[in-house]
Amino acid sequence: MTLSLPIAAEANELLSADPLALLIGMVLDQQIPLEKAFSSPYVLAQRLGHAPTAAELADFDPEQLVTVFATPPALHRFPKAMAARVQDVCRALVGSYDGDAANLWRDVADGRELVRRIAALPGFGRQKSQIFAALLGKQYGVRPSGWREAAGAYGEEGSFRSVADIVDAGSLERVRAFKKEMKAAARS
């Protein structure tokens, strides 16, 4: 499956082909535009000269990884914190999933187990875990029984709530409008 986020074609291709790149994009998807978050794994690969493995990032010198993240244009507005977060996630993958991001969702019994596994990663709370489960189900073809229910409202068919629902510029605008409505409602 090829993702169609409104980012460079090469970045979409990497996200589609490399489960770790997709997971790193999700890690970075906070406090920056999603286009930046999901383009950054491609930029990281360009800076390293190849798509990194979880084991490589887990073992990377932390200060050097911060430098890679902070080199202009920075991969995130908080490069030090996000380099550490990505490294922590990669260490968790090495420790629990043989360093293979796809093992995070491979052979899960059901959607609840999928969300539980994702939520056990550093920096993944319930909402972020549900969004990633919805992204995996809607765009990556990872659909264990009960995945939509486990993903909550993010798993609903025809919804426009998150990156899971973005396939083009029009759907991006619908997701942005939904998020704007939610922020306005929260302020009220």
Secondary structure as GFF3:
##gff-version 3
##sequence-region A 1 188
A	DSSP	alpha_helix	9	17	.	.	.	ID=ss1
A	DSSP	alpha_helix	19	28	.	.	.	ID=ss2
A	DSSP	alpha_helix	34	48	.	.	.	ID=ss3
A	DSSP	alpha_helix	54	59	.	.	.	ID=ss4
A	DSSP	alpha_helix	62	70	.	.	.	ID=ss5
A	DSSP	alpha_helix	79	97	.	.	.	ID=ss6
A	DSSP	three_ten_helix	101	104	.	.	.	ID=ss7
A	DSSP	alpha_helix	111	119	.	.	.	ID=ss8
A	DSSP	alpha_helix	126	139	.	.	.	ID=ss9
A	DSSP	alpha_helix	147	150	.	.	.	ID=ss10
A	DSSP	three_ten_helix	152	155	.	.	.	ID=ss11
A	DSSP	three_ten_helix	163	165	.	.	.	ID=ss12
A	DSSP	alpha_helix	169	187	.	.	.	ID=ss13
###
